[in-house]
Amino acid sequence: TRSPAVPAVAGLLAVAGVTGAVWAWAPRPEPAGHVRVAVVQPGVIDGISSGDKRLAREEALTRSLVGKDPDLVVWGESSVGYDLADRPDIARRITALSREVGADILVNVDARRSDRPGIFKSSVLVGPDGPTGDRYDKMRLVPFGEYVPARSLLGWATSVGKAAGEDRRRGDRQVVMDVGHGLRVGPLVCFESAFPDMSRRLTRDGAQLLLAQSATSTFQDSWAPDQHASLAALRAAETGRPMVHATLTGVSVVHAPDGSRVGAPLGTSASAARVYDVPLAKGTTAYVRWGDWPVHAALLVLAALCAAGGVRALRRPGPAPEPRAPRARTAHGSPARPGR
């Protein structure tokens, strides 16, 4: 009989051949210059007035970038705790910073809106003439962090953890922003970097640089900041676009279009501003062009194999009944009785 190893080896060789062919044939992005992006990470700031102290620290760190010629400055998630339309004094301060540094500043506002009901987490672009009007409202919120599902039933969770006392509101569309120097960027907010379909959509809409503004200070002394930052490498390699992961308290990191790391990350102990020379790319990748079809195809193949196995199991005949041994008989031909 044929050894079971033969079809297994044949299958492995076939998979290797198909994978190699796809790899050689798949489209790849090409280098398209560089851009200088500054990440501002204020670090851990405690206290009742932590929001104001954080803003002051972010301003001081941003001011240290004067003369370093960044093309864009990125602050972390919830870096501003006031709606800029409601606090024009803060808007003027950030605008002045933009003029001093010579670059647009992407802040993240976590505040009640003055033009819409509810609290939003929003990426807001501020230029040398003030807020540009480019704004992205976070669409995918963290359950039990930024909202409580079925709050009427599960609202008690706010008393035992750090769930939001009031649900944040969701945005309804993704946004690609035009910043200075002809650069188009696609912002995501924290949890959203875990969703490849969102970075794919931004890339298809023309984003040259992906940005994730994040805050993981709740998990500061765990493995979570490193794990969250690593998602930027996946999104960059999938889309062929560089990605900047900017946080309040670390880990902040930048990845090139092939997923490799650019420069040194800012760890959870850092309070600093750092400029990264980020390589850009043009063209597309297989994932951007075709999306999740390999995963869907693999699931269909797996389902077909399971169905085929189930059909074979149902059609397989059961074991034949064992023949019963004949009973012993007496000399007169009647069946023997036990004990006689």
Secondary structure as UniProt FT lines:
FT   HELIX           5..25
FT   STRAND          30..41
FT   TURN            48..49
FT   HELIX           50..63
FT   TURN            64..67
FT   STRAND          72..75
FT   TURN            77..78
FT   TURN            84..86
FT   HELIX           88..101
FT   STRAND          104..112
FT   STRAND          119..127
FT   TURN            128..129
FT   STRAND          130..137
FT   TURN            144..146
FT   TURN            149..150
FT   HELIX           151..154
FT   HELIX           155..159
FT   STRAND          177..179
FT   HELIX           180..182
FT   STRAND          183..189
FT   HELIX           190..194
FT   HELIX           196..204
FT   TURN            205..206
FT   STRAND          209..214
FT   HELIX           217..219
FT   TURN            220..221
FT   HELIX           224..239
FT   STRAND          243..247
FT   STRAND          252..255
FT   TURN            257..258
FT   TURN            268..269
FT   STRAND          272..282
FT   HELIX           286..290
FT   TURN            291..292
FT   HELIX           293..315
FT   TURN            331..332
FT   TURN            338..339
//
